[in-house]
Amino acid sequence: MSEYLFNNQLSVFKKNIDFLINLYDKKKLPQSLLFIGEKGIGKLNVAYHLVNYILSKNDENEYYTSTYKINPNNKTYNLLLNNSHPNFFLISLKENKKNIDIEQIKYMKNFLNITSFNNKPKIILINGSESLNSSSSNSLLKSLEENLNNVFFILIHDIKKNILHTIKSRCIQFKFFLQSDDRKNRINEILDNQYNHLSSDFKNKYLSPTFFKNLQEYCNKNNLKLIDMNLDNLLYDIIEKKNYIKNKFVLSNFFLLIQLFLYKKIKKEQNNNKYFYLLKYFAQRFDDVAKFNLDFESYVLEFKNLIYNEK
């Protein structure tokens, strides 16, 4: 199974895929594309739909442009799902690695030297292009600078992270933003249409689709039902079970959860400044933990002592 699963039905960025398909059909699709946007909003899914369209063209059960749907009986789709299509090469950050290394780019170059299957285009998809290190970036640049026949590069970039300017300058950039309705649709994709059943604690427009993906994974791993979860019992579960220890979701989102928790208290008790000052205090403490590499567990336990032990 492919490392990155994608949805058969595209529910967001339909205008984007229309534009890209139109460029391809008119033979005007740039060789190197850079999809830029917030992590988790669906850039990778758009890329896979575009790849499915290109590689399944004129096949039986080809891509449905009218409904933005991949036919599950299509051969191209199943090859891509298993990352075994002869005209497709995926580069992504390997588990327990900090960077996409130069060896992965060397394998890509070997792929480029192989004759194309059925004279269809070759497509290289680089997910997490901000993870390219200097060596892999420079090696990739040489390929991006070549005028390759019937080859397309699609790079996915998290807008909150840096990417080498030289990489950006060799690509045509496409920026992706979610409108409010599209944001809800994207979250529903992730949560199997359970968004409306979530606690109001999590219906915050500032929470990214990636947050919900990670939250769902956290709940599944800890035998929790997301639709039964609210902010209070999520924090309690994290603290009481000590799930803050070496848990990526908690390490990345604990201060965000504290913020949401305290904002909820501030809204409920508008005449009480206590939670407003606690919010400022924990924000400063969080900065100190990150800046001076202080003990994260002490930070969590301090929150527990000041909030939960007051009862």
Secondary structure, DSSP 8 states (H G I E B T S, - for coil): --SS---SB--S-HHHHHHHHHHHHTT---SEEEEEE-TTSSHHHHHHHHHHHHHHTTSTT--BTTTTB--TT-HHHHHHHTT--TTEEEE---TT-SSB-HHHHHHHHHHHHS--GGG--EEEEEE-GGGB-HHHHHHHHHHHHS--TTEEEEEEEETTS---HHHHHTSEEEEE---HHHHHHHHHHHTTS-GGGS-GGG--TTS-HHHHHHHHHHHHHTT--GGG--HHHHHHHHHHTTTTSS-HHHHHHHHHHHHHHHHHHHHH-TT--HHHHHHHHHHHHHHHHHHHT--HHHHHHHHHHHHGGG-
